[in-house]
Amino acid sequence: MSVLPPALQNMVDAFGLLPGVGPRTAERYAYYLLRHASDTPQKLSQALQELHSGIGYCQKTFALVPAGQELSDLYTDPRRDKKTVAVVAEPFDLVALEKTGEFHGTYHVLGGLVSPIDNIGPEELHIAELVQRVDEDGVEEIILATNASVEGESTALYIQQQLGDRKVKITRLARGLSVGVDLEYADQITLGRALEGRQAI
Amino acid sequence: MSVLPPALQNMVDAFGLLPGVGPRTAERYAYYLLRHASDTPQKLSQALQELHSGIGYCQKTFALVPAGQELSDLYTDPRRDKKTVAVVAEPFDLVALEKTGEFHGTYHVLGGLVSPIDNIGPEELHIAELVQRVDEDGVEEIILATNASVEGESTALYIQQQLGDRKVKITRLARGLSVGVDLEYADQITLGRALEGRQAI
């Protein structure tokens, strides 16, 4: 005998499909929606239905765009420098960089990172398109803004090799201490990188 | 200029309506659904649509039941002891008690706890129905299984007063150390309660 009515159990199970949502959290979400008989379930349901149909990918940068739009606004905007390209793994990484308000170049979304464990090889990422873009747009600087992880580093290395002897400056995000971090709590690899990349003041 | 396409931004906003879900978590959920073009968004959407229409309340215990069903299976089951009633605040508390597998009585869901801050008075809870049930079903024991919080305690006290001098045994869940807890880390109130309720071995 199930304790929950099927409609509620289905809701709990469906929320449980989201990443990092366990049974307790799923129950909490489901019960919240049940108690608050507002338009929240309706809003969520509508957003879910329109999610896949309303989104496309920029043909040049592979950033997310509204469905039907060919190029990202961040690429077509004349104020953005097409000769400086920040290479990121995922569309949301781009959002994080945009929030800094300090980058005025354009982006290139790889669509992931090289990861043999997850069966993602370099041919599944938009690396060939990046190389093509370097030639077409006359890119002068590529900022490899991948994660500071093993996958991020190896993907960056692979891209560097693919670019061969093209005359393009390749940089990567600085490694060092996060703002506000206590020296004594910083891990030794980060601290080592921070020392290696020390800057004159 | 928004960085995310509207369909995605709407999804992020909708997830942000769930309890405890901040912008980062909402983005994570939305992006997960976007990347995994499986049937997850469809499942979620369907469950959301059927959530409110598929659920009703037991007329006697106020537990959740499939829509159209008058009484909870937990109440109508002849193996359950109708003379022992566990009083809980919310329908999910009942699930927690059921999982112990050690309770064979019936339940009564209050639908909340007395909380002046949230503007919830005792008349908004199913307390009158509980008193009525005591008379109708000849209830012999009421287990006040409310939270061990101020609201839980005051609601329990109020129910006790409402039951007046009816010949019904009123108990509440034991207070004491959680299983596996180290004595030195237990808070002093809990430890005080554990001492107060010490048991002969």
Interface residues (C-beta under 8 A of the other chain):
Chain A: M1 V3 L4 P5 P6 A7 L8 N10 M11 D13 A14 F15 L17 L18 P19 G20 T25 E27 R28 Y29 A30 Y31 Y32 L33 L34 A37 T40 P41 Q42 K43 L44 S45 Q46 A47 L48 Q49 E50 L51 H52 S53 G54 I55 G56 L64 V65 P66 A67 Q69 D73 L74 D77 E90 P91 F92 L94 V95 E98
Chain B: M1 V3 L4 P5 P6 A7 L8 N10 M11 D13 A14 F15 L17 L18 P19 G20 T25 E27 R28 Y29 A30 Y31 Y32 L33 L34 A37 T40 P41 Q42 K43 L44 S45 Q46 A47 L48 Q49 E50 L51 H52 S53 G54 I55 G56 L64 V65 P66 A67 Q69 D73 L74 D77 E90 P91 F92 L94 V95 E98
